[in-house]
Amino acid sequence: MQVCTTIEDQDTLKRELHGLTKACKLLGLKKGTIITLDQEQKIKQEDISISVIPAWKYFL
């Protein structure tokens, strides 16, 4: 799981995806989550499904 305010900036998105993908591979996970302030999307990165969800939705 990664947490950041926004992933609108491509450098931030790249950094967050790299860290999360590396952690998932190390732990043998096929899913990861990035919690943001208000963004929501699905990303597939190196056979890992990453859910980007807004914090309010995560805490519901």
C-alpha positions in Angstrom: 0.0 0.0 0.0 1.2 3.5 -0.9 -0.3 6.8 0.2 0.2 10.1 -1.6 -1.9 13.3 -2.1 -2.0 13.0 -5.9 -0.6 11.0 -8.7 -1.4 13.5 -11.4 2.3 14.3 -11.9 4.0 11.6 -14.0 7.1 11.6 -11.9 5.0 11.0 -8.8 3.0 8.3 -10.5 6.2 6.6 -11.7 7.7 6.7 -8.2 4.6 5.3 -6.5 4.1 2.5 -9.0 7.8 1.5 -8.8 7.8 1.3 -5.0 4.5 -0.6 -4.9 5.4 -3.0 -7.7 8.7 -3.8 -6.1 7.1 -4.4 -2.7 4.4 -6.6 -4.2 7.0 -8.7 -6.0 9.1 -9.1 -2.9 6.1 -10.2 -0.9 4.6 -12.4 -3.7 1.4 -10.3 -4.0 -0.7 -9.8 -7.1 -2.6 -6.7 -5.9 -1.6 -3.3 -4.5 -3.3 -0.1 -3.5 -2.5 3.6 -3.8 -4.5 5.8 -1.6 -4.9 9.4 -2.8 -6.8 12.5 -1.9 -9.4 12.2 -4.6 -8.3 10.0 -7.5 -9.7 6.6 -8.6 -8.5 4.3 -11.3 -7.2 0.8 -12.0 -3.6 0.2 -13.2 -1.9 -3.0 -14.4 1.8 -2.9 -13.8 4.0 -5.9 -14.4 1.2 -8.5 -13.8 0.2 -6.6 -10.6 -3.3 -5.1 -10.3 -3.1 -1.7 -8.6 -6.2 0.1 -7.3 -6.0 3.8 -6.9 -8.7 5.0 -4.5 -9.6 8.2 -2.7 -9.0 8.2 1.1 -12.6 8.7 1.9 -13.6 5.6 0.0 -10.9 3.5 1.6 -12.1 4.4 5.1 -15.7 3.7 4.4 
